[in-house]
Amino acid sequence: MNISFEFFPAKTEDGAAKLRQTRIELAARKPEFFSVTFGAGGTTQDGTLNTVLDIQASGHEAAPHLSCVGSSKANIRELLARYKNNGIRRIVALRGDLPSGMLETGEFRYASELVSFIRQETGDHFFIEVAAYPETHPQAKSPAADVDAFVHKVQCGANSAITQYFYNADAFLYFRDQVRQRTDIPLIPGIMPITNYSQLARFSDACGAELPRWIRNRLQHCGDDREAIKAFGLDVVSALCERLIREGVEGLHFYTMNNSQPTLAILDRIAD
Ligand code: FAD
């Protein structure tokens, strides 16, 4: 099973040291790559680059995320050159969401335009990952239009896709059936470990991922009992991963939130 791990750039020296330790612990599971998020509008540009270079220097493949909203072509061109010159071969190409208060959308409207631009500027140098939404992107005109937009992104030159996280395997399998009729690129489920109810509820509301009622309910009843939340989260997410593996997914991408323990616990459980 191919696995990959996602980080966000640390904001402080302490955070960076902790992230290095997290990376060492996760590297033992031999991931295909580590990816590092990028704040839309370039807000984490240096942090993303530095984190990616740090991972690469440790001998592991590192894939920067690159979100294009709020950026100019000149800026993206410069970043692509920096990544290429540093031997980076994989990019997660996204539209991103404009940070609140930032009004300029820039020269790219959709991730498909970024994928085309990367191909135009750098040919086949980069393996391009894009985002996919089994439960439909919240701004899509309709579920069908979202699948069309996804297939278009692939036609523009994407090689593989990582999904938004979900806890309902049927939503992923239905989406995969629809997409499979039109493209055969790998669809890697994004897996979000459950460790904290209020943070997860906030994220899910913001990104349009469903937190099923029965999960919400049980987490709410755990209250402040962190051990109970962790134990329940481990059961739910491990069962999801096991089902996805039985259904033949090509890999699993973990949203680690820069913590190794929740992801390692899932990997240990599903290896049993
Ligand atoms: P797009 O593929 O451009 O889609 C955005 C919306 O536009 C969708 O509703 C789609 O249906 C619609 N659309 C697309 N093309 C067209 C068209 N031609 N006409 C009409 N409608 C169209 N965000 C960050 O800022 N930084 C990150 O590092 C980051 N990493 C992520 C990693 C993964 C794996 C995922 C799943 C998401 C990540 N995000 C990140 C969040 C992502 O940027 C947001 O979900 C964003 O709202 C959409 O990005 P996209 O690349 O999917 O956009």
Residues whose N, C-alpha, C, O or C-beta is under 5 A from the ligand:
A	BS01	FAD	T37 F38 G39 A40 H65 S67 A93 L94 R95 G96 D97 R109 Y110 A111 S112 A131 A132 H137 Q139 A140 A145 D146 A149 I162 T163 Q164
